[in-house]
Amino acid sequence: MKLFALAALLLAVPAAAQDRAAEIDFENALHELKSVQSRAAVERTLVAMNDGVEAGERVVSYIRDRGIEVAVMEQKEASLTTVEHGRTRITLSDALPAYPRVYGPLIAKEIAALMYADMPACSERAYMRRATAGRVWTELGGEPSKLPVVEPLTGDKVSAISDEIAFWAGKDGVEMALYKTGAAEKLYSIPELEQAAGKQELVKLREANGRFVAFLMDERLARQAAGLR
């Protein structure tokens, strides 16, 4: 009986190995399919952003002018910017719904952080980053009145997006959005920073304030189109 049991076990091993090999092949095929779908979703998003108005087009131009890679991968963060060997890469979580209204504002958030990195850390700079993400989202069809739903067609909620753009998309106006942004990120406003600034810092702060004012003038129509004050 022992010999029969051993023979049966030996015969079963190749079958089990074949089953596992088939499972691995299937898993690899699924992974590759998901990878292809993710790359296609990223490309659709960039095309849609570039075909939109102003904010999305500027973000895409920044990406392409600097050769920044945008990819989807397994990670805890919804979006992340890394630099390896001098090349900047933006990665999006593979757990995110693969829609432009999801990918777009997250890409914009990461790019805006790079676009305004030369400004002093202040609530105005944080507002500009959040506003860029919010504008891209509304340009792609996002509806502020439906937050925290970020993809109205499917009802998807993504807190990484709604949390990022909620202040900008609120109905209390720019001044309150700026205040809430500064409070949330523990940042001072430019006027507050100017009170303790030296001459060199003061010059930078005034330049930053000029950029902020120009940004507000540029986004005025975008806010009105989105039904915001």
C-alpha positions in Angstrom: 0.0 0.0 0.0 2.9 2.3 0.8 4.4 1.8 -2.6 1.0 2.6 -4.3 0.7 5.7 -2.2 4.2 6.9 -3.1 3.6 6.2 -6.7 0.4 8.2 -6.7 2.2 11.0 -5.0 5.0 11.0 -7.5 2.5 11.1 -10.4 0.6 13.9 -8.7 3.7 16.2 -8.4 4.1 16.9 -12.1 0.3 17.6 -12.4 0.5 20.0 -9.4 3.5 21.7 -10.9 1.8 22.1 -14.2 -1.3 23.6 -12.5 0.9 26.1 -10.6 2.8 27.0 -13.8 -0.6 27.6 -15.5 -1.6 29.8 -12.6 1.6 31.8 -12.8 1.2 32.2 -16.6 -2.4 33.4 -16.0 -1.3 35.8 -13.2 1.4 37.2 -15.5 -1.0 37.6 -18.3 -3.5 39.5 -16.1 -0.6 41.7 -14.8 0.5 42.5 -18.3 -3.1 43.2 -19.4 -3.6 45.6 -16.4 -0.3 47.3 -17.2 -1.4 47.9 -20.8 -4.7 49.2 -19.7 -3.1 51.5 -17.2 -0.7 52.9 -19.8 -3.6 53.5 -22.1 -5.6 55.2 -19.3 -2.6 57.5 -18.6 -2.3 58.4 -22.2 -6.0 59.1 -22.6 -5.8 61.4 -19.5 -2.9 63.4 -20.9 -4.6 63.7 -24.3 -7.8 64.9 -22.6 -5.9 67.4 -20.4 -4.0 68.7 -23.4 -7.2 69.1 -25.4 -8.8 71.0 -22.5 -8.2 74.6 -21.6 -5.3 76.3 -19.9 -4.5 74.5 -16.7 -4.5 71.0 -18.2 -2.6 72.1 -21.3 0.1 73.8 -19.1 0.5 70.7 -17.0 1.0 68.4 -20.1 3.4 70.9 -21.7 5.5 70.9 -18.5 5.5 67.1 -18.5 6.5 66.8 -22.1 9.0 69.6 -22.1 10.9 68.0 -19.3 10.5 64.4 -20.3 8.7 63.4 -17.1 7.4 59.9 -17.0 3.9 59.1 -15.7 3.3 55.5 -14.8 0.9 53.3 -12.7 2.3 50.9 -10.1 1.5 49.2 -6.9 2.0 51.7 -4.0 0.3 53.0 -0.9 0.2 56.6 -2.0 -2.4 57.7 -4.5 0.3 59.7 -6.3 4.0 60.2 -5.8 6.9 62.1 -7.4 10.4 60.5 -7.5 13.7 61.4 -9.1 16.1 58.7 -10.2 19.3 59.4 -12.1 18.2 62.9 -12.8 14.8 61.9 -14.3 11.5 62.8 -12.7 8.8 60.2 -12.5 5.2 60.5 -11.4 3.5 57.3 -10.3 -0.1 56.7 -9.6 -1.5 53.8 -7.5 -2.8 50.8 -9.4 -5.7 50.7 -6.9 -7.2 54.0 -8.4 -10.1 53.9 -10.8 -8.5 54.4 -14.2 -10.4 57.5 -15.4 -9.1 60.9 -16.5 -11.1 62.6 -13.8 -9.1 60.5 -11.3 -5.7 60.5 -12.9 -5.8 64.1 -14.1 -6.0 66.0 -10.8 -3.4 63.8 -9.2 -1.0 64.3 -12.0 -1.7 68.0 -11.9 -1.1 68.0 -8.1 2.3 66.5 -8.5 3.3 68.7 -11.4 2.0 71.9 -9.7 4.3 71.1 -6.8 7.2 71.2 -9.2 6.0 74.2 -11.1 5.9 76.4 -8.0 8.8 74.8 -6.1 10.8 78.0 -6.5 8.3 80.0 -4.5 8.6 80.4 -0.7 6.6 78.0 1.3 3.4 79.9 2.0 -0.4 79.4 1.9 -0.5 81.1 -1.5 1.8 78.5 -3.1 -0.3 75.7 -1.5 -3.4 77.3 -2.9 -1.9 77.5 -6.4 -1.1 73.8 -6.2 -4.5 72.8 -5.1 -6.2 75.2 -7.6 -4.2 73.6 -10.4 -5.5 70.2 -9.5 -9.0 71.5 -9.1 -9.0 73.3 -12.4 -7.8 70.3 -14.3 -10.5 68.2 -12.6 -13.2 70.7 -13.7 -11.8 71.0 -17.2 -12.2 67.2 -17.4 -15.8 67.5 -16.4 -15.6 67.3 -12.6 -18.5 68.9 -10.8 -17.7 70.7 -7.5 -21.4 70.3 -6.3 -21.0 66.5 -6.3 -17.8 66.3 -4.2 -16.7 64.0 -2.6 -17.7 62.1 -5.8 -14.9 62.7 -8.2 -16.2 60.6 -11.1 -19.9 61.4 -11.5 -20.4 58.6 -14.2 -19.5 55.9 -11.8 -19.9 57.5 -8.4 -16.3 56.9 -7.5 -14.9 58.7 -4.4 -11.2 59.2 -4.1 -10.3 61.0 -0.9 -6.8 61.9 -2.1 -8.5 64.1 -4.7 -11.5 65.4 -2.8 -9.3 66.3 0.1 -6.8 68.1 -2.2 -9.4 70.2 -4.1 -12.2 70.6 -1.5 -11.1 74.1 -0.3 -10.6 75.4 -3.9 -13.9 73.9 -4.9 -15.8 75.3 -2.0 -18.4 78.0 -2.4 -17.0 80.4 0.2 -14.6 82.1 -2.3 -10.9 82.5 -2.8 -10.1 84.3 0.4 -11.6 81.5 2.6 -10.0 78.8 0.4 -6.7 80.5 0.9 -7.2 80.7 4.7 -8.3 77.1 5.0 -5.4 75.9 2.8 -2.9 77.7 5.0 -4.4 76.4 8.2 -4.5 72.8 6.9 -0.9 72.9 5.9 0.3 75.0 8.8 1.6 77.7 6.5 1.8 81.5 6.8 0.5 83.8 4.1 2.8 86.1 2.2 1.7 89.2 4.2 2.4 87.4 7.5 5.8 86.3 6.3 6.7 89.8 5.1 6.4 91.1 8.7 9.5 89.2 9.8 11.4 89.0 6.5 14.8 90.5 5.7 15.5 92.4 2.6 16.3 89.4 0.4 13.4 87.4 1.7 11.2 90.4 1.1 12.1 90.6 -2.5 11.3 86.9 -3.0 8.0 87.3 -1.2 6.9 90.2 -3.3 7.8 88.3 -6.5 5.8 85.4 -5.2 2.9 87.7 -4.4 3.0 89.0 -8.0 2.8 85.4 -9.3 -0.1 84.7 -7.0 -2.1 87.7 -8.1 -1.5 86.8 -11.8 -2.6 83.3 -11.0 -5.8 84.6 -9.4 -6.6 86.8 -12.4 -5.9 83.8 -14.8 -8.2 81.5 -12.9 -11.1 83.9 -12.4 -13.0 82.7 -15.5 -12.3 79.1 -14.6 -13.8 79.5 -11.2 -16.9 81.2 -12.7 -17.3 78.4 -15.2 -17.2 75.9 -12.4 -19.9 77.8 -10.5 -17.5 79.1 -7.9 -17.0 82.6 -6.5 
